[in-house]
Amino acid sequence: MNDFPDRAKSSSLAFDELVIVPTKTQASRDSLRVDRRRQRQAEQAAHRREQMLDAAFSLFREVGLQGFNMRELGLRAGYTAGALYAYFDGKAAILQALRDRLLQQLAHELQQSVPKRRVVFRERSGAHAATVDHFEGNVVVFLELSQVWWRWLARDSVRWRILLAVDQPVATPFLAVSAGREVPIHNEPDLLEQLLEATAVCRDALHAAGLPVDQASWLQKESLVRGAGLLVLQAGRTDASGLEEHFVEGLRQLLSTSGLVPEDPACPQRDLFGR
């Protein structure tokens, strides 16, 4: 009789040690709720980030690189400077995010243009004639797509200015224009590689025409360098009319020098500066 309380005491559990084990259905529902909550949070964070980048783009358009600062950006975006740092490490990180977004938009612009520029074979007899049509057609596609990326960057100068924005002095720019002075372009050596990736459909068109990948890549790179030089010139001109025509002429000269298109005697041989 006397040992009953002792047995009861030894077999008792504390209330906070009791654990409710959910059923499989409850566990699945709980997991789904957590996943949905995380997805909503991620979507909200992505939306806020895009809002900040939109505000940064507008601010850069107005004040340029030197006037760009986190405090003013916070005022424009409706966030404190401290809140901005929860999404970006600083000014350099915002500029890099703007560059990345522009390059993605450029790649999308080109991808959207590809279906409109599919090669249509003309009715000819013989396999050789069809091969010639295929080659010439894809070279034309390369020219047209090159115009698309150049026009997209030239249409709004702030796009090109953001891609060229630098925070530190440039030691070895990937392009220098020797018109009495050197023009630093970017302090990150991978900008050209990023542009090559964004405009990869231009290279693919040449490769589809039958060119080896190395030659197609070289022509794509040369077209970018020439186009970049003209975009730099455009930024320093009040009247930039005629530069797109000059760009296309330069591409045709490049292709004729490579033996891909016949030389046009009516097309003047000019250098990058139109001389």
Phi and psi in degrees as a GROMACS rama.xvg file:
@    title "Ramachandran Plot"
@    xaxis  label "Phi"
@    yaxis  label "Psi"
@TYPE xy
-71.8093  -21.7795  ASN-2
-88.1727  -1.45746  ASP-3
-61.6928  -46.2128  PHE-4
-59.5898  -35.399  PRO-5
-66.5805  -40.7024  ASP-6
-67.2016  -39.6746  ARG-7
-63.8133  -39.6083  ALA-8
-67.0049  -39.7506  LYS-9
-71.0672  -24.8377  SER-10
-98.8467  -0.465171  SER-11
-80.0422  156.546  SER-12
-120.926  147.773  LEU-13
-72.1224  148.429  ALA-14
-61.7647  -37.8054  PHE-15
-75.4817  -3.19988  ASP-16
-90.75  -7.9449  GLU-17
-75.5493  131.918  LEU-18
-123.95  128.558  VAL-19
-87.2131  119.421  ILE-20
-91.9216  115.161  VAL-21
-72.32  154.271  PRO-22
-72.9823  170.043  THR-23
-62.3107  -38.1534  LYS-24
-65.5456  -43.1687  THR-25
-64.8992  -41.6178  GLN-26
-63.2167  -39.3354  ALA-27
-65.3523  -41.8516  SER-28
-64.8348  -42.0238  ARG-29
-62.4097  -43.3172  ASP-30
-63.0058  -40.0619  SER-31
-64.8215  -41.2877  LEU-32
-62.3747  -41.1538  ARG-33
-64.1718  -43.5663  VAL-34
-62.9487  -42.3179  ASP-35
-65.6666  -39.4923  ARG-36
-63.3551  -42.8771  ARG-37
-64.2697  -38.7432  ARG-38
-64.4412  -43.146  GLN-39
-62.4357  -42.2309  ARG-40
-63.472  -40.5534  GLN-41
-65.6481  -40.4811  ALA-42
-65.7233  -41.3945  GLU-43
-64.0926  -41.7935  GLN-44
-64.4275  -41.0585  ALA-45
-65.0009  -38.8893  ALA-46
-64.9452  -44.2169  HIS-47
-62.5926  -40.0479  ARG-48
-62.6205  -42.5154  ARG-49
-65.7575  -37.982  GLU-50
-60.1657  -43.4755  GLN-51
-63.7401  -39.767  MET-52
-69.2172  -36.4069  LEU-53
-61.2287  -44.1874  ASP-54
-66.076  -37.9901  ALA-55
-65.444  -39.5317  ALA-56
-61.6971  -45.771  PHE-57
-64.5712  -40.9499  SER-58
-64.5798  -43.1768  LEU-59
-61.8045  -37.7333  PHE-60
-60.6129  -37.7336  ARG-61
-82.5254  -42.8419  GLU-62
-113.749  -10.0966  VAL-63
73.3165  -172.691  GLY-64
-67.2875  -42.1346  LEU-65
-67.6805  -34.5807  GLN-66
-89.265  -1.20691  GLY-67
-78.3853  123.311  PHE-68
-148.488  160.735  ASN-69
-67.3404  -36.8596  MET-70
-63.4991  -47.6236  ARG-71
-66.2754  -36.3364  GLU-72
-63.4882  -41.3356  LEU-73
-60.3947  -40.9183  GLY-74
-63.6955  -41.5174  LEU-75
-67.8037  -39.9816  ARG-76
-85.5745  -12.2584  ALA-77
83.7601  26.1293  GLY-78
-130.164  156.281  TYR-79
-73.7832  159.432  THR-80
-59.6361  -35.6907  ALA-81
-63.734  -37.9358  GLY-82
-65.9452  -33.8803  ALA-83
-62.2374  -37.3824  LEU-84
-69.3486  -12.9274  TYR-85
-73.7978  -17.9598  ALA-86
-112.053  -29.5447  TYR-87
-136.187  141.502  PHE-88
-69.9472  -20.9643  ASP-89
165.942  -166.585  GLY-90
-59.1602  -44.2424  LYS-91
-62.6144  -38.4826  ALA-92
-67.2253  -36.9428  ALA-93
-67.1103  -43.4924  ILE-94
-62.3945  -40.2457  LEU-95
-65.2309  -39.2675  GLN-96
-64.7464  -37.4984  ALA-97
-65.0779  -42.0922  LEU-98
-61.6678  -46.3126  ARG-99
-60.4427  -41.7529  ASP-100
-66.5367  -40.4585  ARG-101
-63.474  -41.3168  LEU-102
-65.442  -37.5175  LEU-103
-65.3684  -40.9705  GLN-104
-65.3982  -38.6258  GLN-105
-64.0254  -45.3618  LEU-106
-60.4458  -40.1193  ALA-107
-65.6908  -41.4638  HIS-108
-58.4684  -42.7544  GLU-109
-69.3998  -41.9135  LEU-110
-61.7843  -37.6394  GLN-111
-67.05  -26.1306  GLN-112
-84.3433  -20.7996  SER-113
-60.1222  -49.0501  VAL-114
-59.137  -27.4341  PRO-115
-77.8653  -10.6153  LYS-116
-122.642  31.6663  ARG-117
-70.2024  144.091  ARG-118
-73.2062  129.346  VAL-119
-107.884  118.643  VAL-120
-74.4247  130.777  PHE-121
-77.8254  153.724  ARG-122
-74.2023  110.555  GLU-123
-137.021  160.799  ARG-124
-98.0994  139.15  SER-125
99.4523  142.24  GLY-126
-68.5815  -33.9648  ALA-127
-64.398  -42.1305  HIS-128
-61.6915  -40.8138  ALA-129
-63.6404  -37.8472  ALA-130
-65.0796  -40.5313  THR-131
-62.6863  -44.9901  VAL-132
-58.8967  -43.3148  ASP-133
-62.1369  -43.3846  HIS-134
-64.6474  -51.9973  PHE-135
-63.1908  -39.222  GLU-136
-62.3215  -42.4964  GLY-137
-73.3826  -29.2261  ASN-138
-65.2837  -39.9273  VAL-139
-63.2224  -40.1289  VAL-140
-59.5782  -42.4431  VAL-141
-58.4678  -45.7471  PHE-142
-62.6676  -43.9015  LEU-143
-67.842  -41.8144  GLU-144
-67.8388  -34.2551  LEU-145
-63.1549  -39.0277  SER-146
-64.4252  -35.305  GLN-147
-61.167  -50.2296  VAL-148
-69.3444  -37.2121  TRP-149
-66.2428  -44.4815  TRP-150
-64.8906  -36.8815  ARG-151
-63.9198  -39.7015  TRP-152
-76.4885  -34.7011  LEU-153
-76.7536  -24.7338  ALA-154
-62.7623  -36.8077  ARG-155
-130.779  105.632  ASP-156
-62.6864  -23.9237  SER-157
-65.3504  -28.2859  VAL-158
-61.3158  -48.6098  ARG-159
-67.4359  -37.9081  TRP-160
-63.9949  -36.8433  ARG-161
-68.0052  -41.6542  ILE-162
-62.3179  -30.4072  LEU-163
-94.5311  -3.18511  LEU-164
-59.4637  135.923  ALA-165
-127.73  146.479  VAL-166
-105.382  -21.5382  ASP-167
-126.29  158.052  GLN-168
-57.415  143.196  PRO-169
-88.9879  125.767  VAL-170
-86.6629  -47.9196  ALA-171
-136.777  85.2424  THR-172
-68.5494  152.18  PRO-173
-76.201  -12.7907  PHE-174
-146.58  133.591  LEU-175
-127.616  132.709  ALA-176
-100.608  119.072  VAL-177
-97.289  67.4186  SER-178
-108.579  56.5438  ALA-179
87.4972  -12.84  GLY-180
-156.231  159.931  ARG-181
-95.0324  140.779  GLU-182
-110.87  107.632  VAL-183
-68.5335  138.322  PRO-184
-108.565  -44.7121  ILE-185
-161.269  145.285  HIS-186
-93.1999  6.32318  ASN-187
-115.761  117.707  GLU-188
-65.6423  -10.0237  PRO-189
-93.8524  6.55687  ASP-190
-61.7686  -44.9999  LEU-191
-60.8811  -41.1144  LEU-192
-63.3488  -38.2851  GLU-193
-66.0814  -39.3447  GLN-194
-67.3356  -37.5711  LEU-195
-62.1531  -40.2475  LEU-196
-68.3863  -41.3233  GLU-197
-66.9204  -29.9436  ALA-198
-105.843  27.3581  THR-199
-60.3219  -26.2047  ALA-200
-64.5707  -25.7823  VAL-201
-66.6257  -45.5995  CYS-202
-62.2613  -41.2415  ARG-203
-62.3591  -34.9857  ASP-204
-64.5057  -41.8345  ALA-205
-67.648  -38.759  LEU-206
-64.7658  -38.0048  HIS-207
-66.7043  -25.2677  ALA-208
-74.1603  -11.6669  ALA-209
113.353  1.71915  GLY-210
-75.7852  146.072  LEU-211
-61.157  153.477  PRO-212
-58.3638  -40.6227  VAL-213
-61.6299  -44.4467  ASP-214
-68.6212  -41.308  GLN-215
-61.8088  -40.4139  ALA-216
-66.6848  -38.792  SER-217
-64.6337  -44.0473  TRP-218
-65.1955  -38.5189  LEU-219
-62.0656  -44.178  GLN-220
-65.5456  -42.5647  LYS-221
-62.1239  -39.61  GLU-222
-65.2438  -36.7308  SER-223
-66.1739  -44.1149  LEU-224
-63.7951  -44.0083  VAL-225
-65.0925  -43.8179  ARG-226
-64.1588  -38.4873  GLY-227
-63.4435  -40.2415  ALA-228
-60.571  -41.6686  GLY-229
-68.599  -34.8797  LEU-230
-66.3571  -36.0118  LEU-231
-64.8621  -42.3792  VAL-232
-63.639  -39.758  LEU-233
-61.4673  -37.6539  GLN-234
-63.4712  -25.3363  ALA-235
-99.2028  7.72301  GLY-236
-113.684  145.217  ARG-237
-82.3588  -29.0541  THR-238
-119.21  107.199  ASP-239
-104.713  14.959  ALA-240
-65.12  143.963  SER-241
91.2769  -10.9997  GLY-242
-71.246  -34.4572  LEU-243
-65.3333  -41.655  GLU-244
-61.7892  -40.2184  GLU-245
-63.2212  -38.8083  HIS-246
-62.765  -45.7008  PHE-247
-65.1539  -40.8323  VAL-248
-59.6744  -41.2239  GLU-249
-63.9489  -38.6149  GLY-250
-65.3997  -41.6309  LEU-251
-64.5666  -38.7688  ARG-252
-63.3584  -41.1557  GLN-253
-61.9187  -43.708  LEU-254
-69.7708  -36.7855  LEU-255
-69.8763  -36.5587  SER-256
-63.0489  -32.6334  THR-257
-84.2728  0.0554833  SER-258
78.7378  18.1467  GLY-259
-92.1936  -27.7227  LEU-260
-135.039  150.84  VAL-261
-66.8231  147.974  PRO-262
-69.5838  135.092  GLU-263
-96.1003  109.848  ASP-264
-64.3545  -21.5312  PRO-265
-81.0663  -11.0511  ALA-266
-89.6798  115.799  CYS-267
-67.1192  143.934  PRO-268
-85.4403  105.553  GLN-269
-124.761  156.548  ARG-270
-89.5427  -171.986  ASP-271
-58.924  -28.0183  LEU-272
-98.3727  12.706  PHE-273
80.2664  15.2341  GLY-274
